[in-house]
Amino acid sequence: MQVALYARVSSDKQDADLSISAQLKAMRDYAVRDGHTVVREFVDEAESGRTTARPAFREMISLAKLKPPPFQAILVWKLNRFARSRADSITYKMLLRNKGVEVISINEPVGDSPTGRLLEGIIESIDEFYSANLGQDIKRGMRENASRGFFNASRPPYGYRKVAVRDGAKVRNKLEPELEDSVAVRVVRSIFDMAARGIGCKEIAKTLNREGFRTAKGERWGRVTVH
């Protein structure tokens, strides 16, 4: 049977030990053992399973709609890699089945019997509950972190830097302005000075680009970035 592999890892902490390479290796080994031919591999990195707005997932579903589809099954490491929303799982699995494509979890062999369908539904419901509950815990922790003056994101705002500070047994990040003579601080002061003189964002961006300054990503300044 011709199969596609679908691997996904989100930015949530529960995926930290579930790398894309580990998923793909396990699925390739499974395909070899069962005599399947892998025709495509789809990978979504840093994509939540609580939404179907995932580039590789969308491409995979689109190809499955072809007549005939290029694969007869989709292998996933676990059902929660395919979707963490029970509604999305039901919708897309029904669509795939109507096209003659099955979703197979290599670590949850639930089967195609009525009992297997029931077990599959229970597993997906538990996954959805776990994901929603974890999301609440993460948001609660981020609110607490921010209320104590710590920085949650990975990239600091332009003109600032992250400083690691000890918080009991943990190390957290706080924000501090860059040094007064740094390029970023001089650029920020220049931006505000021009804005105070009534110069618009578009003209400010042109001035910065003309003088050779770049954004934190090394790109040219634009009106929206200045705004």
Secondary structure, DSSP 8 states (H G I E B T S, - for coil): -EEEEEEEE-SSGGGTT--HHHHHHHHHHHHHHTT-EEEEEEEEES--TT-S--HHHHHHHHHHTSSS-S-SEEEESSHHHH-S-HHHHHHHHHHHHHTT-EEEETT----SSHHHHHHHHHHHHHHHHHHHHHHHHHHHHHHHHHHTT---SSS--TTEEEEEEEETTEEEEEEEE--TTSHHHHHHHHHHHHHHTT--HHHHHHHHHHTT---TTS----HHHH-
